[in-house]
Amino acid sequence: MRATHLLYLHGFRSSPQSAKARLVAGHVASRHPDVFLWCPQLPPSPREAMALVADGIAAWPQGEGMAVVGSSLGGYYASWVARQARCASVLLNPAVRPARDLARHIGEQTAWHDPEARFFFRPEFIAELQALDVSGQPPAGPELLIAARGDELLDWREMVERYPQARQVVLEGGDHALSDFPAHLEEVLRFCNLA
């Protein structure tokens, strides 16, 4: 069975306007016109973000019928979603310990793609992130990890250690944004096994 539904989850301060999200959307539209792609704008609250996603995918086919791609904080969320939906997940430079890493970002933040847009990252969001941690559990579906050694924000070694059962692609160099993502797009979507 091939996946008819694809979920893309953006990272912290990011949006559906990210370069990777737009590349995925363009590729799916041209090569997989029968696949339903959803890339929601995630609210800053992790609890609200996952409630939005859970509600949005409630009627989707679970298991092999769907896949999820997540970048950075979206990768952390993708692991939680894949566990609930028992589906394949692709993790692009995923946040592994966001409760630790984002604690220093409590306060007002600007959106990456629209500096005029502001949001507040609240202290209680740290506990909400911890509540979504599925790192101690075996994956419920196939996982593909793409980790760049040159990621300037997150440690690729933590990613590799966190996803021992994943198919791992560790890139020499690179950056957190995965600027060379177009070179990996085919592999990512092939892994998702889209209809």
Secondary structure, 3 states (H helix, E strand, C coil): CCECEEEEECCCCCCCCCHHHHHHHHHHHHHCCCCEEECCCCCCCHHHHHHHHHHHCCCCCCHHHEEEEEECHHHHHHHHHHHHHCCEEEEECCCCCHHHHCHHHCEEEECCCCCCCEEEECCHHHHHHHHCCCCCCCCCCCEEEEEECCCCCCCHHHHHHHCCCCEEEEECCCCCCCCCHHHCHHHHHHHHCEC
